[in-house]
Amino acid sequence: MGRLIALLLAEIAAMMAVLAGLLFGGAGTLAWPSGWAYLSLYLAASLGVSLWLAKADPALLEERLKSAYQKDQKPWDRVFMTLVIIVYAGWTALMGLDARRLGWSHVPVWAQGLGAVLIVLSYLGVAWVFATNSFAAPVIKLQAERGQTVIDTGPYAVVRHPMYAFALWQFVGGPLMLGSWWGLAIAPLALAGLALRTLGEERMLRAELPGYDDYARRVRWRYAPGIW
């Protein structure tokens, strides 16, 4: 457990450093209250969910702390993860550039507050997914060594990919909290990318995970009932 916590803290510290560099590098100044508020919320939410997971399901936390590139991962997902890293970095820097350095966007305070609420709800939703599904790995692969099975309880009784559905709220909440309409304009791109990954993941699950076809027939919707 000590090793796992140390690894967790090191990863969060590295992510915070990168995120701060991108945000404030784009902003061109450290005098950006919304940027500091966003970083503080990100740190508190990440630490809170991760430390809870260390106690509730250390095997899942260890799985999620692995590299974004793994030997059992589908090759196309390695390409996807590379694109995600590039786009996410550009998106984060763009929000600093837009909201602070150039001042293109003017987001009202109430909308920034709504963004913070959406981020918190997103993390709570992700924690619900973790509490339900011990196989919620960050990469696309079948976890045969961990005895992966179909999960059909909790949020999975409503939609087939609740992790992606809750994560999308951050692509709305983040730009709002930081005050960037241009950042919010990237949200449809994030949705399109996740949708493509979802379709690829489902092809793998239907082919390799026993019982997934039956589950998909019972639970029709991927992200939102009545929509998709």
C-alpha positions as CSV (number, residue, x, y, z in Angstrom):
1,M,0.0,0.0,0.0
2,G,2.9,2.4,0.8
3,R,4.3,1.9,-2.7
4,L,1.0,2.4,-4.3
5,I,0.3,5.7,-2.4
6,A,3.8,6.9,-3.3
7,L,3.2,6.1,-6.9
8,L,-0.2,7.8,-6.8
9,L,1.2,11.0,-5.2
10,A,4.1,11.1,-7.7
11,E,1.6,10.8,-10.7
12,I,-0.7,13.5,-9.3
13,A,2.2,15.8,-8.7
14,A,3.5,15.3,-12.2
15,M,0.0,15.9,-13.7
16,M,-0.4,19.1,-11.6
17,A,2.9,20.4,-12.8
18,V,2.1,19.7,-16.5
19,L,-1.4,21.2,-16.1
20,A,-0.1,24.3,-14.4
21,G,2.6,24.8,-17.0
22,L,0.1,24.5,-19.9
23,L,-2.6,26.7,-18.2
24,F,-0.3,29.5,-17.0
25,G,2.0,29.2,-20.0
26,G,-1.0,29.9,-22.2
27,A,-2.2,32.7,-19.8
28,G,1.2,34.3,-19.8
29,T,0.8,35.2,-16.1
30,L,0.4,33.7,-12.7
31,A,-2.2,36.3,-11.8
32,W,-5.2,34.3,-12.9
33,P,-7.6,33.5,-10.0
34,S,-9.8,31.2,-12.2
35,G,-6.7,29.2,-13.1
36,W,-5.7,28.7,-9.5
37,A,-9.3,27.8,-8.5
38,Y,-9.4,25.2,-11.3
39,L,-6.1,23.7,-10.2
40,S,-7.2,23.6,-6.6
41,L,-10.4,21.8,-7.5
42,Y,-8.6,19.4,-9.8
43,L,-6.1,18.5,-7.1
44,A,-8.7,18.1,-4.4
45,A,-11.0,15.9,-6.6
46,S,-8.2,13.8,-7.9
47,L,-6.7,13.2,-4.5
48,G,-10.0,12.6,-2.9
49,V,-11.2,10.0,-5.4
50,S,-7.7,8.3,-5.7
51,L,-7.2,8.0,-1.9
52,W,-10.7,6.6,-1.5
53,L,-9.9,4.1,-4.3
54,A,-6.6,3.1,-2.6
55,K,-8.7,1.9,0.3
56,A,-11.8,0.6,-1.5
57,D,-10.1,-1.2,-4.5
58,P,-6.3,-1.0,-4.6
59,A,-6.2,-3.5,-7.5
60,L,-8.2,-1.0,-9.7
61,L,-6.0,1.9,-8.6
62,E,-2.9,0.0,-9.5
63,E,-4.4,-0.8,-12.9
64,R,-5.2,2.9,-13.5
65,L,-1.7,4.0,-12.5
66,K,-0.2,1.9,-15.3
67,S,1.2,3.5,-18.4
68,A,-1.1,4.8,-21.2
69,Y,0.7,2.4,-23.5
70,Q,0.6,-1.3,-22.5
71,K,1.5,-4.6,-24.3
72,D,-2.1,-6.0,-24.2
73,Q,-3.6,-2.8,-25.3
74,K,-5.3,-2.7,-28.7
75,P,-2.9,-1.1,-31.2
76,W,-5.5,1.4,-32.4
77,D,-6.0,2.5,-28.8
78,R,-2.3,3.5,-28.6
79,V,-2.8,5.8,-31.5
80,F,-5.9,7.2,-29.8
81,M,-4.1,7.8,-26.6
82,T,-1.3,9.7,-28.4
83,L,-3.9,11.9,-30.1
84,V,-5.6,12.5,-26.7
85,I,-2.4,13.7,-25.1
86,I,-1.7,16.1,-28.0
87,V,-5.2,17.5,-28.2
88,Y,-5.6,17.8,-24.4
89,A,-2.3,19.7,-24.1
90,G,-3.4,22.1,-26.9
91,W,-6.8,22.5,-25.4
92,T,-5.5,23.4,-22.0
93,A,-3.1,25.9,-23.3
94,L,-5.8,27.4,-25.5
95,M,-8.0,28.1,-22.5
96,G,-5.3,30.1,-20.8
97,L,-4.5,32.0,-24.0
98,D,-8.2,32.7,-24.6
99,A,-9.5,33.5,-21.1
100,R,-6.4,35.4,-19.7
101,R,-3.7,36.4,-22.2
102,L,-5.9,37.6,-25.0
103,G,-9.2,38.0,-23.2
104,W,-11.3,36.8,-26.1
105,S,-14.0,35.3,-23.8
106,H,-16.1,36.9,-21.2
107,V,-17.9,34.1,-19.2
108,P,-20.2,35.3,-16.4
109,V,-19.4,34.4,-12.8
110,W,-22.5,32.2,-12.5
111,A,-21.4,30.1,-15.5
112,Q,-18.0,29.7,-14.0
113,G,-19.6,28.5,-10.8
114,L,-21.7,26.1,-12.9
115,G,-18.5,24.8,-14.4
116,A,-17.1,24.0,-10.9
117,V,-20.3,22.1,-10.0
118,L,-20.1,20.1,-13.2
119,I,-16.5,19.1,-12.5
120,V,-17.4,17.9,-9.0
121,L,-20.4,16.0,-10.3
122,S,-18.2,14.4,-12.9
123,Y,-15.7,13.2,-10.3
124,L,-18.5,11.8,-8.1
125,G,-19.9,10.0,-11.1
126,V,-16.5,8.5,-11.9
127,A,-16.2,7.4,-8.3
128,W,-19.6,5.6,-8.6
129,V,-18.2,3.8,-11.7
130,F,-15.1,2.8,-9.8
131,A,-17.2,1.5,-6.9
132,T,-19.2,-0.6,-9.4
133,N,-16.6,-1.8,-11.9
134,S,-13.3,-3.1,-10.7
135,F,-12.2,-3.5,-14.4
136,A,-12.4,0.2,-15.3
137,A,-8.9,0.3,-16.9
138,P,-7.8,3.5,-18.7
139,V,-6.8,1.6,-21.8
140,I,-8.7,-0.8,-24.1
141,K,-7.8,-4.3,-23.3
142,L,-9.4,-7.5,-21.9
143,Q,-8.2,-8.1,-18.4
144,A,-8.3,-11.9,-18.5
145,E,-5.6,-12.2,-15.7
146,R,-8.0,-10.3,-13.4
147,G,-11.0,-12.5,-14.4
148,Q,-12.9,-9.6,-16.1
149,T,-16.7,-10.1,-16.3
150,V,-19.6,-8.1,-17.6
151,I,-20.8,-5.4,-15.1
152,D,-24.5,-4.7,-15.3
153,T,-25.2,-3.0,-11.9
154,G,-25.1,0.6,-10.7
155,P,-24.7,3.1,-13.6
156,Y,-24.1,0.2,-16.0
157,A,-27.7,-0.8,-15.5
158,V,-28.7,2.5,-17.2
159,V,-25.9,3.0,-19.9
160,R,-23.1,0.9,-21.2
161,H,-20.3,3.5,-20.9
162,P,-21.0,5.6,-17.8
163,M,-17.3,6.5,-17.4
164,Y,-17.2,8.3,-20.7
165,A,-20.6,9.9,-20.0
166,F,-19.4,11.4,-16.7
167,A,-16.0,12.3,-18.1
168,L,-17.6,14.5,-20.8
169,W,-19.0,16.8,-18.1
170,Q,-15.4,17.9,-17.4
171,F,-15.1,19.0,-21.0
172,V,-18.0,21.4,-20.4
173,G,-17.2,22.3,-16.8
174,G,-13.5,23.0,-17.3
175,P,-13.8,25.7,-19.9
176,L,-16.7,27.3,-18.1
177,M,-14.8,27.4,-14.8
178,L,-11.8,28.8,-16.5
179,G,-13.9,31.3,-18.5
180,S,-13.1,30.2,-22.0
181,W,-15.8,29.9,-24.7
182,W,-13.2,28.7,-27.1
183,G,-12.3,25.9,-24.8
184,L,-16.0,25.0,-24.6
185,A,-16.1,24.8,-28.4
186,I,-13.7,21.9,-28.2
187,A,-16.3,19.8,-26.3
188,P,-17.9,18.4,-29.6
189,L,-14.4,17.2,-30.7
190,A,-14.0,15.4,-27.3
191,L,-17.4,13.8,-27.8
192,A,-16.6,12.6,-31.3
193,G,-13.3,11.1,-30.2
194,L,-14.9,9.3,-27.2
195,A,-17.7,8.0,-29.5
196,L,-15.1,6.5,-31.9
197,R,-13.3,4.9,-29.0
198,T,-16.5,3.6,-27.6
199,L,-17.4,1.9,-30.9
200,G,-13.9,0.3,-31.0
201,E,-14.2,-0.9,-27.4
202,E,-17.6,-2.4,-28.0
203,R,-16.2,-4.4,-31.0
204,M,-13.6,-5.9,-28.7
205,L,-16.0,-6.6,-25.9
206,R,-18.5,-8.3,-28.2
207,A,-15.8,-10.5,-29.6
208,E,-13.8,-11.3,-26.5
209,L,-15.9,-10.9,-23.4
210,P,-18.5,-13.6,-22.8
211,G,-22.0,-12.3,-22.1
212,Y,-21.4,-8.8,-23.4
213,D,-23.7,-9.3,-26.4
214,D,-26.6,-10.2,-24.1
215,Y,-25.8,-7.2,-21.9
216,A,-25.8,-4.8,-24.9
217,R,-29.3,-6.1,-25.9
218,R,-30.6,-5.5,-22.4
219,V,-29.0,-2.0,-22.0
220,R,-29.6,-0.2,-25.2
221,W,-27.9,3.1,-24.6
222,R,-24.2,3.9,-24.5
223,Y,-24.1,7.4,-22.9
224,A,-27.5,8.8,-22.3
225,P,-30.9,7.0,-22.3
226,G,-33.0,8.0,-25.3
227,I,-30.1,9.8,-27.1
228,W,-27.2,7.4,-27.8
